[in-house]
Amino acid sequence: MCRFLVYKGKDEILLSKLILDPTHSILTQSYDSRLRLDHRRPHNGDGFGVGYYTDPRLGPEPCIFTSTIPAWNCINLERLASKTVSPLIFAHVRATTEGNLSDSNCHPFSYRSLMWMHNGGIGGWRHVKRRLAASVGDQWFVNVQGSTDSEWAFALFLDSMDRMGFSPDAEPGENGFGHTVLRKAILKTIERINRLIEEIPDQDKADDHRSLLNFAVTDGHSVVCTRYVSSTTDEAASLFFSSGTSWKKEDRFFGNPDEKGDYKMERRDKGADIVLVASEPLTFERGQLSKE
């Protein structure tokens, strides 16, 4: 069960303040994941990825860095995170469910200005994959580079956008495609996945058909996340969120800048300049993140 993090802020933030420095940072979650549904192993060591948006003059596409090295053992991640700022960041640590260990299977995935992550899995995947692949347009079919159900879900999302009349190849405009378009496309994606699972022949229904579909998608402006389980009796994979005006390290940790510490979301007014979504809280200070 993977773990992911989404940050969207009015101002840029140093990646290390999310990925490295908090007590329960996404890097820490790569070897000490506490809220996974699968308790057999706490590790998410099958690679990682970080995606972020840079100066618009460099183009609308996100910059994405992935590696099959466990996040806790990658010196380049520390070097990158300590010197890079962005107002919109995706980070993901992977625990393999489908697909082998390769860079092409590490999240986030992207297409032009769009970026995508997934935590969970598509139920009955081996009985669904061929029909899902056949259901998307050629352009989205050939865009898939890896072998994960997560990337095929992204292809389904792109196809759903296209069918709605919003081509992912179109220039999205100054404010992107907008959260309404992204939301409708992601709901359509879930609907299509559920329909494919319902169509599995009876003789193949011995497999687990429960889907865990915690998705995150952005066009560089709007972000949409889902917390979803297809079962009516099982719990969805964990997902938390927080909003406020600043994300700061607690005063008691300022004496040693190299020491991990608890961060807190501050709210100086009714505004929400920052939105943070994570599979697990980056701090376990009470009231800092709320469960979705």
KACORSUL-V333259 format. One record per backbone hydrogen bond with DSSP energy under -0.5 kcal/mol. CO is the residue of the C=O (numbers start at 1). NH is the residue of the N-H. E is the energy in kcal/mol with one decimal. If there is no record, write none. Layout:
BEGIN
CO	NH	E
CO	NH	E
END
This chain:
BEGIN
3	93	-2.5
4	279	-2.5
5	91	-2.2
6	277	-2.5
7	89	-2.6
8	275	-2.6
13	86	-1.6
14	17	-1.7
15	18	-1.9
15	19	-2.8
16	20	-1.4
16	21	-3.1
18	26	-1.0
19	27	-1.5
21	261	-1.7
22	25	-1.7
25	29	-2.3
26	30	-0.6
27	30	-1.1
28	31	-1.6
28	32	-2.0
30	44	-3.4
32	34	-0.6
37	39	-0.9
38	41	-0.5
42	33	-2.1
47	94	-2.7
48	67	-2.1
49	92	-2.4
50	65	-2.9
51	90	-3.2
52	63	-3.3
55	58	-2.7
56	59	-1.8
62	64	-0.5
63	52	-2.2
65	50	-2.6
67	48	-2.3
70	73	-2.1
71	74	-1.3
73	75	-0.7
74	77	-0.6
74	78	-1.1
75	79	-2.1
76	80	-2.5
77	81	-2.9
78	82	-1.7
80	83	-1.4
81	16	-2.0
84	15	-2.6
86	13	-2.0
87	9	-3.0
88	53	-1.4
89	7	-2.5
90	51	-2.9
91	5	-2.5
92	49	-2.3
93	3	-2.1
94	46	-2.9
100	102	-0.9
102	105	-1.4
103	106	-1.6
109	116	-2.7
111	114	-2.6
112	62	-0.6
114	111	-2.2
115	218	-2.0
116	108	-0.6
116	109	-2.4
117	216	-2.0
119	214	-1.9
121	123	-0.5
121	212	-2.4
122	125	-0.9
124	127	-1.8
124	128	-0.6
125	128	-1.3
125	129	-2.7
128	132	-2.6
129	133	-2.8
130	134	-2.0
131	135	-1.0
132	135	-0.8
132	136	-0.6
133	136	-0.8
137	140	-0.7
137	141	-2.2
138	142	-2.5
139	143	-0.5
140	144	-0.5
141	144	-1.2
148	152	-1.5
149	153	-2.0
150	154	-1.6
151	155	-2.1
152	156	-2.1
153	157	-2.1
154	158	-2.7
155	159	-2.3
156	160	-2.3
157	161	-2.5
158	162	-2.3
159	163	-2.5
160	164	-1.5
161	166	-2.3
162	165	-1.4
165	167	-0.6
167	170	-1.8
170	172	-0.6
173	176	-1.6
178	182	-1.9
179	183	-2.7
180	184	-2.3
181	185	-2.3
182	186	-2.2
183	187	-2.2
184	188	-2.1
185	189	-1.9
186	190	-2.0
187	191	-2.3
188	192	-2.4
189	193	-2.1
190	194	-2.5
191	195	-2.0
192	196	-2.1
193	197	-2.0
194	198	-2.2
195	199	-1.3
197	200	-1.5
201	204	-1.9
202	205	-1.6
204	207	-0.8
207	209	-0.5
208	124	-2.2
211	213	-0.6
211	230	-2.1
212	121	-1.6
213	215	-1.1
214	119	-2.3
215	226	-2.4
216	117	-2.3
217	224	-2.6
218	115	-2.3
222	219	-1.3
224	217	-2.3
228	213	-2.4
239	292	-2.6
240	278	-2.4
241	290	-3.1
242	276	-3.1
244	273	-0.7
244	274	-2.4
246	248	-0.6
246	266	-3.1
248	264	-2.8
250	253	-2.1
251	254	-1.7
253	256	-0.9
255	257	-0.5
256	259	-1.7
261	23	-1.6
262	250	-2.8
264	248	-2.3
264	266	-0.7
266	245	-3.3
266	246	-1.6
273	10	-1.7
274	244	-1.8
275	8	-2.3
276	242	-2.2
277	6	-3.2
278	240	-3.1
282	24	-2.3
285	288	-1.7
290	241	-2.7
END
